[in-house]
Amino acid sequence: MATRRKTTTEPKTPEAPSFTKEQLLTFDRYRERRDLLGVLLEDEQRYTYDEVDALMNDFMKGKVK
């Protein structure tokens, strides 16, 4: 009779989805800040929601020169 071995692999956590600048600019979530995102985000890079929110928060907390 065969016995099963228990594997000690950790369960994989799903990765947060990432989006391009063009995709993010079409989302209703960022409807009010499209102009800001157009400046802050780079064209060829992918961003998660957390990264975009952090970029916007950092920019909004910046000091005016």
PQR file of N, CA, C, O and H, with PARSE charges and radii, in Angstrom:
ATOM      1  N   MET A   1       0.828  -1.167   0.000 -0.4000 1.5000
ATOM      2  CA  MET A   1       0.000   0.000   0.000 -0.0000 2.0000
ATOM      3  C   MET A   1       0.887   1.250   0.000  0.5500 1.7000
ATOM      4  O   MET A   1       1.827   1.351   0.789 -0.5500 1.4000
ATOM      5  N   ALA A   2       0.589   2.175  -0.868 -0.4000 1.5000
ATOM      6  CA  ALA A   2       1.388   3.394  -0.997 -0.0000 2.0000
ATOM      7  C   ALA A   2       0.947   4.423   0.032  0.5500 1.7000
ATOM      8  O   ALA A   2      -0.233   4.517   0.370 -0.5500 1.4000
ATOM      9  H   ALA A   2      -0.174   2.093  -1.509  0.4000 1.0000
ATOM     10  N   THR A   3       1.900   5.181   0.519 -0.4000 1.5000
ATOM     11  CA  THR A   3       1.580   6.250   1.462 -0.0000 2.0000
ATOM     12  C   THR A   3       1.889   7.583   0.810  0.5500 1.7000
ATOM     13  O   THR A   3       2.799   7.703  -0.010 -0.5500 1.4000
ATOM     14  H   THR A   3       2.858   5.104   0.245  0.4000 1.0000
ATOM     15  N   ARG A   4       1.126   8.558   1.187 -0.4000 1.5000
ATOM     16  CA  ARG A   4       1.329   9.905   0.646 -0.0000 2.0000
ATOM     17  C   ARG A   4       2.305  10.669   1.507  0.5500 1.7000
ATOM     18  O   ARG A   4       2.272  10.597   2.736 -0.5500 1.4000
ATOM     19  H   ARG A   4       0.387   8.460   1.853  0.4000 1.0000
ATOM     20  N   ARG A   5       3.154  11.385   0.854 -0.4000 1.5000
ATOM     21  CA  ARG A   5       4.081  12.256   1.573 -0.0000 2.0000
ATOM     22  C   ARG A   5       3.465  13.640   1.697  0.5500 1.7000
ATOM     23  O   ARG A   5       2.809  14.143   0.785 -0.5500 1.4000
ATOM     24  H   ARG A   5       3.180  11.444  -0.144  0.4000 1.0000
ATOM     25  N   LYS A   6       3.693  14.218   2.824 -0.4000 1.5000
ATOM     26  CA  LYS A   6       3.253  15.602   2.992 -0.0000 2.0000
ATOM     27  C   LYS A   6       4.347  16.513   2.476  0.5500 1.7000
ATOM     28  O   LYS A   6       5.517  16.365   2.829 -0.5500 1.4000
ATOM     29  H   LYS A   6       4.226  13.809   3.565  0.4000 1.0000
ATOM     30  N   THR A   7       3.959  17.444   1.648 -0.4000 1.5000
ATOM     31  CA  THR A   7       4.936  18.412   1.163 -0.0000 2.0000
ATOM     32  C   THR A   7       4.911  19.625   2.074  0.5500 1.7000
ATOM     33  O   THR A   7       3.870  20.006   2.609 -0.5500 1.4000
ATOM     34  H   THR A   7       3.008  17.565   1.361  0.4000 1.0000
ATOM     35  N   THR A   8       6.040  20.200   2.231 -0.4000 1.5000
ATOM     36  CA  THR A   8       6.148  21.347   3.138 -0.0000 2.0000
ATOM     37  C   THR A   8       6.225  22.657   2.372  0.5500 1.7000
ATOM     38  O   THR A   8       6.897  23.597   2.798 -0.5500 1.4000
ATOM     39  H   THR A   8       6.886  19.891   1.796  0.4000 1.0000
ATOM     40  N   THR A   9       5.537  22.716   1.246 -0.4000 1.5000
ATOM     41  CA  THR A   9       5.540  23.963   0.493 -0.0000 2.0000
ATOM     42  C   THR A   9       4.538  24.921   1.112  0.5500 1.7000
ATOM     43  O   THR A   9       3.473  24.523   1.584 -0.5500 1.4000
ATOM     44  H   THR A   9       4.991  21.953   0.900  0.4000 1.0000
ATOM     45  N   GLU A  10       4.900  26.162   1.099 -0.4000 1.5000
ATOM     46  CA  GLU A  10       4.012  27.181   1.632 -0.0000 2.0000
ATOM     47  C   GLU A  10       2.954  27.499   0.596  0.5500 1.7000
ATOM     48  O   GLU A  10       3.236  27.479  -0.602 -0.5500 1.4000
ATOM     49  H   GLU A  10       5.765  26.485   0.716  0.4000 1.0000
ATOM     50  N   PRO A  11       1.748  27.790   1.034 -0.5600 1.5000
ATOM     51  CA  PRO A  11       0.716  28.155   0.076  0.2800 2.0000
ATOM     52  C   PRO A  11       1.100  29.455  -0.636  0.5500 1.7000
ATOM     53  O   PRO A  11       1.601  30.396  -0.020 -0.5500 1.4000
ATOM     54  N   LYS A  12       0.858  29.482  -1.914 -0.4000 1.5000
ATOM     55  CA  LYS A  12       1.205  30.673  -2.691 -0.0000 2.0000
ATOM     56  C   LYS A  12       0.155  31.750  -2.485  0.5500 1.7000
ATOM     57  O   LYS A  12      -1.047  31.491  -2.549 -0.5500 1.4000
ATOM     58  H   LYS A  12       0.451  28.718  -2.415  0.4000 1.0000
ATOM     59  N   THR A  13       0.627  32.953  -2.238 -0.4000 1.5000
ATOM     60  CA  THR A  13      -0.292  34.075  -2.129 -0.0000 2.0000
ATOM     61  C   THR A  13      -0.443  34.681  -3.518  0.5500 1.7000
ATOM     62  O   THR A  13       0.541  34.848  -4.239 -0.5500 1.4000
ATOM     63  H   THR A  13       1.603  33.164  -2.185  0.4000 1.0000
ATOM     64  N   PRO A  14      -1.648  35.001  -3.881 -0.5600 1.5000
ATOM     65  CA  PRO A  14      -1.841  35.567  -5.218  0.2800 2.0000
ATOM     66  C   PRO A  14      -1.188  36.944  -5.313  0.5500 1.7000
ATOM     67  O   PRO A  14      -1.241  37.740  -4.375 -0.5500 1.4000
ATOM     68  N   GLU A  15      -0.586  37.203  -6.443 -0.4000 1.5000
ATOM     69  CA  GLU A  15       0.052  38.500  -6.644 -0.0000 2.0000
ATOM     70  C   GLU A  15      -1.019  39.550  -6.913  0.5500 1.7000
ATOM     71  O   GLU A  15      -2.064  39.263  -7.496 -0.5500 1.4000
ATOM     72  H   GLU A  15      -0.544  36.557  -7.205  0.4000 1.0000
ATOM     73  N   ALA A  16      -0.739  40.741  -6.485 -0.4000 1.5000
ATOM     74  CA  ALA A  16      -1.654  41.844  -6.754 -0.0000 2.0000
ATOM     75  C   ALA A  16      -1.620  42.142  -8.244  0.5500 1.7000
ATOM     76  O   ALA A  16      -0.550  42.139  -8.853 -0.5500 1.4000
ATOM     77  H   ALA A  16       0.110  40.974  -6.011  0.4000 1.0000
ATOM     78  N   PRO A  17      -2.774  42.399  -8.835 -0.5600 1.5000
ATOM     79  CA  PRO A  17      -2.780  42.697 -10.270  0.2800 2.0000
ATOM     80  C   PRO A  17      -2.056  44.006 -10.547  0.5500 1.7000
ATOM     81  O   PRO A  17      -2.109  44.942  -9.749 -0.5500 1.4000
ATOM     82  N   SER A  18      -1.392  44.056 -11.668 -0.4000 1.5000
ATOM     83  CA  SER A  18      -0.703  45.287 -12.055 -0.0000 2.0000
ATOM     84  C   SER A  18      -1.252  45.754 -13.390  0.5500 1.7000
ATOM     85  O   SER A  18      -1.712  44.954 -14.205 -0.5500 1.4000
ATOM     86  H   SER A  18      -1.349  43.296 -12.316  0.4000 1.0000
ATOM     87  N   PHE A  19      -1.196  47.060 -13.600 -0.4000 1.5000
ATOM     88  CA  PHE A  19      -1.803  47.674 -14.766 -0.0000 2.0000
ATOM     89  C   PHE A  19      -0.860  48.681 -15.396  0.5500 1.7000
ATOM     90  O   PHE A  19       0.030  49.215 -14.735 -0.5500 1.4000
ATOM     91  H   PHE A  19      -0.823  47.709 -12.939  0.4000 1.0000
ATOM     92  N   THR A  20      -1.061  48.932 -16.669 -0.4000 1.5000
ATOM     93  CA  THR A  20      -0.274  49.940 -17.367 -0.0000 2.0000
ATOM     94  C   THR A  20      -0.878  51.321 -17.111  0.5500 1.7000
ATOM     95  O   THR A  20      -1.996  51.447 -16.611 -0.5500 1.4000
ATOM     96  H   THR A  20      -1.784  48.498 -17.207  0.4000 1.0000
ATOM     97  N   LYS A  21      -0.130  52.326 -17.457 -0.4000 1.5000
ATOM     98  CA  LYS A  21      -0.602  53.706 -17.310 -0.0000 2.0000
ATOM     99  C   LYS A  21      -1.894  53.917 -18.090  0.5500 1.7000
ATOM    100  O   LYS A  21      -2.832  54.537 -17.589 -0.5500 1.4000
ATOM    101  H   LYS A  21       0.778  52.224 -17.863  0.4000 1.0000
ATOM    102  N   GLU A  22      -1.941  53.404 -19.307 -0.4000 1.5000
ATOM    103  CA  GLU A  22      -3.123  53.587 -20.156 -0.0000 2.0000
ATOM    104  C   GLU A  22      -4.353  52.940 -19.534  0.5500 1.7000
ATOM    105  O   GLU A  22      -5.448  53.498 -19.599 -0.5500 1.4000
ATOM    106  H   GLU A  22      -1.178  52.901 -19.713  0.4000 1.0000
ATOM    107  N   GLN A  23      -4.181  51.766 -18.931 -0.4000 1.5000
ATOM    108  CA  GLN A  23      -5.305  51.098 -18.282 -0.0000 2.0000
ATOM    109  C   GLN A  23      -5.775  51.869 -17.069  0.5500 1.7000
ATOM    110  O   GLN A  23      -6.977  52.048 -16.873 -0.5500 1.4000
ATOM    111  H   GLN A  23      -3.291  51.312 -18.878  0.4000 1.0000
ATOM    112  N   LEU A  24      -4.848  52.326 -16.260 -0.4000 1.5000
ATOM    113  CA  LEU A  24      -5.206  53.039 -15.034 -0.0000 2.0000
ATOM    114  C   LEU A  24      -5.957  54.334 -15.330  0.5500 1.7000
ATOM    115  O   LEU A  24      -6.850  54.721 -14.576 -0.5500 1.4000
ATOM    116  H   LEU A  24      -3.871  52.181 -16.420  0.4000 1.0000
ATOM    117  N   LEU A  25      -5.608  54.993 -16.404 -0.4000 1.5000
ATOM    118  CA  LEU A  25      -6.268  56.248 -16.742 -0.0000 2.0000
ATOM    119  C   LEU A  25      -7.725  56.054 -17.147  0.5500 1.7000
ATOM    120  O   LEU A  25      -8.490  57.018 -17.173 -0.5500 1.4000
ATOM    121  H   LEU A  25      -4.883  54.679 -17.017  0.4000 1.0000
ATOM    122  N   THR A  26      -8.116  54.831 -17.463 -0.4000 1.5000
ATOM    123  CA  THR A  26      -9.505  54.568 -17.855 -0.0000 2.0000
ATOM    124  C   THR A  26     -10.374  54.107 -16.683  0.5500 1.7000
ATOM    125  O   THR A  26     -11.590  53.995 -16.840 -0.5500 1.4000
ATOM    126  H   THR A  26      -7.495  54.048 -17.442  0.4000 1.0000
ATOM    127  N   PHE A  27      -9.787  53.839 -15.519 -0.4000 1.5000
ATOM    128  CA  PHE A  27     -10.534  53.314 -14.389 -0.0000 2.0000
ATOM    129  C   PHE A  27     -11.332  54.407 -13.700  0.5500 1.7000
ATOM    130  O   PHE A  27     -10.846  55.524 -13.518 -0.5500 1.4000
ATOM    131  H   PHE A  27      -8.800  53.930 -15.392  0.4000 1.0000
ATOM    132  N   ASP A  28     -12.565  54.078 -13.318 -0.4000 1.5000
ATOM    133  CA  ASP A  28     -13.401  55.020 -12.568 -0.0000 2.0000
ATOM    134  C   ASP A  28     -12.803  55.346 -11.205  0.5500 1.7000
ATOM    135  O   ASP A  28     -13.045  56.420 -10.654 -0.5500 1.4000
ATOM    136  H   ASP A  28     -12.960  53.171 -13.466  0.4000 1.0000
ATOM    137  N   ARG A  29     -12.040  54.438 -10.677 -0.4000 1.5000
ATOM    138  CA  ARG A  29     -11.405  54.647  -9.368 -0.0000 2.0000
ATOM    139  C   ARG A  29     -10.525  55.902  -9.366  0.5500 1.7000
ATOM    140  O   ARG A  29     -10.424  56.592  -8.351 -0.5500 1.4000
ATOM    141  H   ARG A  29     -11.843  53.566 -11.125  0.4000 1.0000
ATOM    142  N   TYR A  30      -9.900  56.190 -10.492 -0.4000 1.5000
ATOM    143  CA  TYR A  30      -8.983  57.336 -10.594 -0.0000 2.0000
ATOM    144  C   TYR A  30      -9.542  58.445 -11.491  0.5500 1.7000
ATOM    145  O   TYR A  30      -8.788  59.254 -12.031 -0.5500 1.4000
ATOM    146  H   TYR A  30      -9.982  55.630 -11.316  0.4000 1.0000
ATOM    147  N   ARG A  31     -10.833  58.474 -11.640 -0.4000 1.5000
ATOM    148  CA  ARG A  31     -11.499  59.442 -12.521 -0.0000 2.0000
ATOM    149  C   ARG A  31     -11.143  60.883 -12.153  0.5500 1.7000
ATOM    150  O   ARG A  31     -10.916  61.705 -13.042 -0.5500 1.4000
ATOM    151  H   ARG A  31     -11.446  57.818 -11.201  0.4000 1.0000
ATOM    152  N   GLU A  32     -11.091  61.197 -10.872 -0.4000 1.5000
ATOM    153  CA  GLU A  32     -10.834  62.572 -10.420 -0.0000 2.0000
ATOM    154  C   GLU A  32      -9.367  62.971 -10.496  0.5500 1.7000
ATOM    155  O   GLU A  32      -9.055  64.158 -10.400 -0.5500 1.4000
ATOM    156  H   GLU A  32     -11.275  60.530 -10.150  0.4000 1.0000
ATOM    157  N   ARG A  33      -8.471  62.031 -10.661 -0.4000 1.5000
ATOM    158  CA  ARG A  33      -7.027  62.310 -10.642 -0.0000 2.0000
ATOM    159  C   ARG A  33      -6.313  61.898 -11.919  0.5500 1.7000
ATOM    160  O   ARG A  33      -5.104  61.664 -11.898 -0.5500 1.4000
ATOM    161  H   ARG A  33      -8.725  61.066 -10.739  0.4000 1.0000
ATOM    162  N   ARG A  34      -7.025  61.805 -13.016 -0.4000 1.5000
ATOM    163  CA  ARG A  34      -6.403  61.377 -14.274 -0.0000 2.0000
ATOM    164  C   ARG A  34      -5.280  62.296 -14.710  0.5500 1.7000
ATOM    165  O   ARG A  34      -4.263  61.833 -15.226 -0.5500 1.4000
ATOM    166  H   ARG A  34      -8.006  61.994 -13.033  0.4000 1.0000
ATOM    167  N   ASP A  35      -5.450  63.590 -14.511 -0.4000 1.5000
ATOM    168  CA  ASP A  35      -4.407  64.537 -14.906 -0.0000 2.0000
ATOM    169  C   ASP A  35      -3.132  64.323 -14.091  0.5500 1.7000
ATOM    170  O   ASP A  35      -2.030  64.386 -14.635 -0.5500 1.4000
ATOM    171  H   ASP A  35      -6.276  63.967 -14.092  0.4000 1.0000
ATOM    172  N   LEU A  36      -3.275  64.073 -12.805 -0.4000 1.5000
ATOM    173  CA  LEU A  36      -2.127  63.820 -11.946 -0.0000 2.0000
ATOM    174  C   LEU A  36      -1.441  62.504 -12.324  0.5500 1.7000
ATOM    175  O   LEU A  36      -0.214  62.443 -12.400 -0.5500 1.4000
ATOM    176  H   LEU A  36      -4.171  64.021 -12.362  0.4000 1.0000
ATOM    177  N   LEU A  37      -2.224  61.463 -12.559 -0.4000 1.5000
ATOM    178  CA  LEU A  37      -1.648  60.172 -12.936 -0.0000 2.0000
ATOM    179  C   LEU A  37      -0.935  60.246 -14.282  0.5500 1.7000
ATOM    180  O   LEU A  37       0.074  59.572 -14.492 -0.5500 1.4000
ATOM    181  H   LEU A  37      -3.221  61.513 -12.497  0.4000 1.0000
ATOM    182  N   GLY A  38      -1.452  61.055 -15.181 -0.4000 1.5000
ATOM    183  CA  GLY A  38      -0.812  61.215 -16.476 -0.0000 2.0000
ATOM    184  C   GLY A  38       0.606  61.743 -16.357  0.5500 1.7000
ATOM    185  O   GLY A  38       1.454  61.450 -17.199 -0.5500 1.4000
ATOM    186  H   GLY A  38      -2.271  61.602 -15.011  0.4000 1.0000
ATOM    187  N   VAL A  39       0.863  62.514 -15.323 -0.4000 1.5000
ATOM    188  CA  VAL A  39       2.196  63.081 -15.090 -0.0000 2.0000
ATOM    189  C   VAL A  39       3.064  62.146 -14.245  0.5500 1.7000
ATOM    190  O   VAL A  39       4.254  61.993 -14.519 -0.5500 1.4000
ATOM    191  H   VAL A  39       0.174  62.752 -14.639  0.4000 1.0000
ATOM    192  N   LEU A  40       2.485  61.530 -13.233 -0.4000 1.5000
ATOM    193  CA  LEU A  40       3.266  60.722 -12.292 -0.0000 2.0000
ATOM    194  C   LEU A  40       3.691  59.360 -12.846  0.5500 1.7000
ATOM    195  O   LEU A  40       4.785  58.887 -12.538 -0.5500 1.4000
ATOM    196  H   LEU A  40       1.518  61.654 -13.010  0.4000 1.0000
ATOM    197  N   LEU A  41       2.855  58.733 -13.647 -0.4000 1.5000
ATOM    198  CA  LEU A  41       3.129  57.368 -14.102 -0.0000 2.0000
ATOM    199  C   LEU A  41       3.960  57.352 -15.376  0.5500 1.7000
ATOM    200  O   LEU A  41       3.831  58.221 -16.238 -0.5500 1.4000
ATOM    201  H   LEU A  41       1.966  59.118 -13.897  0.4000 1.0000
ATOM    202  N   GLU A  42       4.816  56.343 -15.471 -0.4000 1.5000
ATOM    203  CA  GLU A  42       5.648  56.166 -16.664 -0.0000 2.0000
ATOM    204  C   GLU A  42       4.929  55.257 -17.650  0.5500 1.7000
ATOM    205  O   GLU A  42       4.170  54.374 -17.252 -0.5500 1.4000
ATOM    206  H   GLU A  42       4.921  55.637 -14.771  0.4000 1.0000
ATOM    207  N   ASP A  43       5.172  55.477 -18.937 -0.4000 1.5000
ATOM    208  CA  ASP A  43       4.429  54.770 -19.979 -0.0000 2.0000
ATOM    209  C   ASP A  43       4.612  53.260 -19.983  0.5500 1.7000
ATOM    210  O   ASP A  43       3.622  52.536 -20.092 -0.5500 1.4000
ATOM    211  H   ASP A  43       5.788  56.195 -19.260  0.4000 1.0000
ATOM    212  N   GLU A  44       5.805  52.768 -19.873 -0.4000 1.5000
ATOM    213  CA  GLU A  44       6.081  51.342 -20.045 -0.0000 2.0000
ATOM    214  C   GLU A  44       6.095  50.535 -18.747  0.5500 1.7000
ATOM    215  O   GLU A  44       6.407  49.344 -18.776 -0.5500 1.4000
ATOM    216  H   GLU A  44       6.609  53.356 -19.785  0.4000 1.0000
ATOM    217  N   GLN A  45       5.772  51.140 -17.632 -0.4000 1.5000
ATOM    218  CA  GLN A  45       5.827  50.456 -16.344 -0.0000 2.0000
ATOM    219  C   GLN A  45       4.434  49.988 -15.930  0.5500 1.7000
ATOM    220  O   GLN A  45       3.428  50.570 -16.335 -0.5500 1.4000
ATOM    221  H   GLN A  45       5.519  52.107 -17.609  0.4000 1.0000
ATOM    222  N   ARG A  46       4.386  48.930 -15.120 -0.4000 1.5000
ATOM    223  CA  ARG A  46       3.128  48.408 -14.597 -0.0000 2.0000
ATOM    224  C   ARG A  46       3.038  48.757 -13.112  0.5500 1.7000
ATOM    225  O   ARG A  46       4.046  48.742 -12.404 -0.5500 1.4000
ATOM    226  H   ARG A  46       5.203  48.456 -14.791  0.4000 1.0000
ATOM    227  N   TYR A  47       1.833  49.070 -12.645 -0.4000 1.5000
ATOM    228  CA  TYR A  47       1.610  49.518 -11.275 -0.0000 2.0000
ATOM    229  C   TYR A  47       0.459  48.746 -10.637  0.5500 1.7000
ATOM    230  O   TYR A  47      -0.502  48.374 -11.311 -0.5500 1.4000
ATOM    231  H   TYR A  47       1.015  49.082 -13.219  0.4000 1.0000
ATOM    232  N   THR A  48       0.566  48.511  -9.328 -0.4000 1.5000
ATOM    233  CA  THR A  48      -0.546  47.960  -8.564 -0.0000 2.0000
ATOM    234  C   THR A  48      -1.346  49.134  -7.995  0.5500 1.7000
ATOM    235  O   THR A  48      -0.893  50.278  -8.016 -0.5500 1.4000
ATOM    236  H   THR A  48       1.347  48.814  -8.780  0.4000 1.0000
ATOM    237  N   TYR A  49      -2.529  48.832  -7.491 -0.4000 1.5000
ATOM    238  CA  TYR A  49      -3.336  49.887  -6.873 -0.0000 2.0000
ATOM    239  C   TYR A  49      -2.589  50.532  -5.715  0.5500 1.7000
ATOM    240  O   TYR A  49      -2.616  51.753  -5.560 -0.5500 1.4000
ATOM    241  H   TYR A  49      -2.897  47.902  -7.474  0.4000 1.0000
ATOM    242  N   ASP A  50      -1.927  49.725  -4.908 -0.4000 1.5000
ATOM    243  CA  ASP A  50      -1.195  50.263  -3.750 -0.0000 2.0000
ATOM    244  C   ASP A  50      -0.079  51.203  -4.177  0.5500 1.7000
ATOM    245  O   ASP A  50       0.136  52.237  -3.545 -0.5500 1.4000
ATOM    246  H   ASP A  50      -1.905  48.733  -5.034  0.4000 1.0000
ATOM    247  N   GLU A  51       0.632  50.854  -5.242 -0.4000 1.5000
ATOM    248  CA  GLU A  51       1.717  51.707  -5.734 -0.0000 2.0000
ATOM    249  C   GLU A  51       1.181  53.040  -6.246  0.5500 1.7000
ATOM    250  O   GLU A  51       1.766  54.090  -5.981 -0.5500 1.4000
ATOM    251  H   GLU A  51       0.457  50.014  -5.756  0.4000 1.0000
ATOM    252  N   VAL A  52       0.075  52.999  -6.975 -0.4000 1.5000
ATOM    253  CA  VAL A  52      -0.510  54.234  -7.505 -0.0000 2.0000
ATOM    254  C   VAL A  52      -0.994  55.122  -6.371  0.5500 1.7000
ATOM    255  O   VAL A  52      -0.762  56.331  -6.372 -0.5500 1.4000
ATOM    256  H   VAL A  52      -0.401  52.145  -7.190  0.4000 1.0000
ATOM    257  N   ASP A  53      -1.667  54.515  -5.407 -0.4000 1.5000
ATOM    258  CA  ASP A  53      -2.164  55.297  -4.270 -0.0000 2.0000
ATOM    259  C   ASP A  53      -1.016  55.925  -3.486  0.5500 1.7000
ATOM    260  O   ASP A  53      -1.119  57.069  -3.043 -0.5500 1.4000
ATOM    261  H   ASP A  53      -1.856  53.533  -5.406  0.4000 1.0000
ATOM    262  N   ALA A  54       0.074  55.185  -3.313 -0.4000 1.5000
ATOM    263  CA  ALA A  54       1.240  55.712  -2.604 -0.0000 2.0000
ATOM    264  C   ALA A  54       1.880  56.871  -3.370  0.5500 1.7000
ATOM    265  O   ALA A  54       2.267  57.871  -2.766 -0.5500 1.4000
ATOM    266  H   ALA A  54       0.158  54.256  -3.673  0.4000 1.0000
ATOM    267  N   LEU A  55       1.991  56.746  -4.679 -0.4000 1.5000
ATOM    268  CA  LEU A  55       2.552  57.829  -5.493 -0.0000 2.0000
ATOM    269  C   LEU A  55       1.708  59.094  -5.369  0.5500 1.7000
ATOM    270  O   LEU A  55       2.243  60.192  -5.220 -0.5500 1.4000
ATOM    271  H   LEU A  55       1.676  55.933  -5.169  0.4000 1.0000
ATOM    272  N   MET A  56       0.396  58.935  -5.431 -0.4000 1.5000
ATOM    273  CA  MET A  56      -0.491  60.100  -5.325 -0.0000 2.0000
ATOM    274  C   MET A  56      -0.399  60.727  -3.934  0.5500 1.7000
ATOM    275  O   MET A  56      -0.350  61.950  -3.807 -0.5500 1.4000
ATOM    276  H   MET A  56      -0.038  58.043  -5.553  0.4000 1.0000
ATOM    277  N   ASN A  57      -0.377  59.899  -2.899 -0.4000 1.5000
ATOM    278  CA  ASN A  57      -0.280  60.434  -1.529 -0.0000 2.0000
ATOM    279  C   ASN A  57       1.026  61.176  -1.312  0.5500 1.7000
ATOM    280  O   ASN A  57       1.032  62.252  -0.713 -0.5500 1.4000
ATOM    281  H   ASN A  57      -0.418  58.905  -3.003  0.4000 1.0000
ATOM    282  N   ASP A  58       2.132  60.619  -1.789 -0.4000 1.5000
ATOM    283  CA  ASP A  58       3.430  61.289  -1.653 -0.0000 2.0000
ATOM    284  C   ASP A  58       3.420  62.628  -2.373  0.5500 1.7000
ATOM    285  O   ASP A  58       3.933  63.620  -1.855 -0.5500 1.4000
ATOM    286  H   ASP A  58       2.127  59.745  -2.275  0.4000 1.0000
ATOM    287  N   PHE A  59       2.846  62.658  -3.548 -0.4000 1.5000
ATOM    288  CA  PHE A  59       2.807  63.910  -4.309 -0.0000 2.0000
ATOM    289  C   PHE A  59       1.945  64.949  -3.589  0.5500 1.7000
ATOM    290  O   PHE A  59       2.325  66.117  -3.500 -0.5500 1.4000
ATOM    291  H   PHE A  59       2.429  61.852  -3.968  0.4000 1.0000
ATOM    292  N   MET A  60       0.801  64.533  -3.081 -0.4000 1.5000
ATOM    293  CA  MET A  60      -0.112  65.470  -2.439 -0.0000 2.0000
ATOM    294  C   MET A  60       0.453  65.998  -1.112  0.5500 1.7000
ATOM    295  O   MET A  60       0.091  67.095  -0.687 -0.5500 1.4000
ATOM    296  H   MET A  60       0.492  63.585  -3.152  0.4000 1.0000
ATOM    297  N   LYS A  61       1.317  65.248  -0.466 -0.4000 1.5000
ATOM    298  CA  LYS A  61       1.922  65.682   0.798 -0.0000 2.0000
ATOM    299  C   LYS A  61       3.168  66.528   0.577  0.5500 1.7000
ATOM    300  O   LYS A  61       3.727  67.063   1.534 -0.5500 1.4000
ATOM    301  H   LYS A  61       1.611  64.357  -0.811  0.4000 1.0000
ATOM    302  N   GLY A  62       3.612  66.657  -0.672 -0.4000 1.5000
ATOM    303  CA  GLY A  62       4.808  67.429  -0.957 -0.0000 2.0000
ATOM    304  C   GLY A  62       4.617  68.911  -0.674  0.5500 1.7000
ATOM    305  O   GLY A  62       3.493  69.412  -0.642 -0.5500 1.4000
ATOM    306  H   GLY A  62       3.158  66.223  -1.450  0.4000 1.0000
ATOM    307  N   LYS A  63       5.715  69.592  -0.473 -0.4000 1.5000
ATOM    308  CA  LYS A  63       5.680  71.016  -0.178 -0.0000 2.0000
ATOM    309  C   LYS A  63       5.693  71.823  -1.468  0.5500 1.7000
ATOM    310  O   LYS A  63       6.287  71.421  -2.469 -0.5500 1.4000
ATOM    311  H   LYS A  63       6.628  69.185  -0.499  0.4000 1.0000
ATOM    312  N   VAL A  64       5.034  72.954  -1.423 -0.4000 1.5000
ATOM    313  CA  VAL A  64       5.007  73.874  -2.559 -0.0000 2.0000
ATOM    314  C   VAL A  64       6.237  74.764  -2.466  0.5500 1.7000
ATOM    315  O   VAL A  64       6.563  75.287  -1.400 -0.5500 1.4000
ATOM    316  H   VAL A  64       4.552  73.280  -0.610  0.4000 1.0000
ATOM    317  N   LYS A  65       6.910  74.927  -3.589 -0.4000 1.5000
ATOM    318  CA  LYS A  65       8.117  75.767  -3.603 -0.0000 2.0000
ATOM    319  C   LYS A  65       7.754  77.211  -3.812  0.5500 1.7000
ATOM    320  O   LYS A  65       8.636  78.069  -3.853 -0.5500 1.4000
ATOM    321  H   LYS A  65       6.645  74.503  -4.454  0.4000 1.0000
TER
END
